[in-house]
Amino acid sequence: MRLSHRDLESVTQSVGELYAVTDLESLPRAMIAILAKLVPSECISYNEIGPGTDRVVAILEPHLTNIEKLLPALGEHFHEHPVVEEARAHPARKRSAALAC
């Protein structure tokens, strides 16, 4: 599938918006907002692990009010997440991912 001219312009503009973010604290929310404009979805998640697996950041937009019900399943299957597996294989690296769901 090829990008249309409009899609290419949107992606190019989004890259510029990301470059305009000057502090790391704002970057995850900016990534979520930009991805929301590019990819229609019900929710968008930003996940960051590392180095190692001692620090985990997860941001989900929109915030799901019933997310607490899902935490036991997340804990049970957390080790299966590809980003977590990669973090365990290479603990010195930091990883982040933004996903549309």
C-alpha positions in Angstrom: 0.0 0.0 0.0 1.4 3.4 -0.9 0.9 6.6 1.0 -1.2 9.3 -0.7 0.2 12.7 -1.1 -2.0 13.9 1.8 -0.8 11.1 4.0 2.8 11.8 3.2 2.3 15.5 4.1 0.7 14.4 7.4 3.6 12.2 8.3 6.1 14.9 7.3 4.3 17.4 9.4 4.1 15.0 12.3 7.9 14.4 12.2 8.3 18.2 12.5 6.0 18.3 15.5 8.0 15.6 17.2 11.2 17.5 16.6 9.6 20.5 18.2 9.2 18.7 21.5 12.1 20.0 23.6 11.8 18.0 26.8 11.7 14.3 27.4 8.8 14.5 29.9 6.5 15.9 27.2 7.5 13.4 24.5 5.2 10.4 25.3 2.1 12.5 25.4 3.2 14.3 22.2 3.7 11.0 20.5 0.3 9.8 21.5 -1.4 13.0 20.2 0.5 12.9 16.9 -0.2 9.2 16.4 -3.9 9.8 17.1 -4.0 12.2 14.2 -2.3 9.7 11.8 -3.9 6.4 12.8 -7.6 6.2 13.5 -8.0 4.0 16.6 -10.0 3.4 19.8 -7.0 3.9 22.0 -3.2 4.6 21.8 -0.6 3.4 24.2 2.9 4.5 24.9 5.1 2.0 26.7 8.7 2.4 27.9 10.9 -0.1 29.6 14.5 0.1 30.7 17.2 0.0 31.1 16.6 -3.5 32.4 13.0 -4.0 33.5 13.2 -1.9 36.7 11.4 1.1 35.2 8.2 0.8 33.3 6.1 3.7 31.9 2.7 3.0 30.3 0.3 5.7 29.1 -3.0 4.8 27.5 -5.3 7.4 25.9 -8.1 7.6 26.4 -7.7 6.4 30.0 -9.9 3.3 30.5 -11.9 3.4 33.7 -11.9 -0.3 34.0 -8.2 -0.8 33.4 -7.6 -2.0 37.0 -9.6 -5.1 36.1 -7.0 -6.0 33.5 -4.0 -5.6 35.7 -3.9 -9.2 37.0 -3.9 -10.5 33.4 -1.2 -8.0 32.5 1.0 -9.1 35.4 0.5 -12.7 34.4 1.5 -12.2 30.8 3.9 -9.2 31.1 6.9 -11.4 30.5 5.5 -12.4 27.0 5.5 -8.8 25.7 8.1 -8.5 22.9 9.5 -5.3 24.3 9.9 -7.0 27.7 11.6 -10.0 26.1 14.0 -7.6 24.3 14.7 -5.7 27.5 15.6 -8.9 29.3 17.9 -10.0 26.5 19.7 -6.7 26.3 19.2 -5.0 29.7 21.5 -2.0 29.0 19.2 -0.6 26.3 16.1 1.6 26.8 13.0 0.8 24.7 9.8 2.6 23.9 6.9 1.9 21.7 3.7 3.8 20.7 0.8 1.6 19.6 -2.6 2.2 18.2 -5.2 -0.3 19.3 
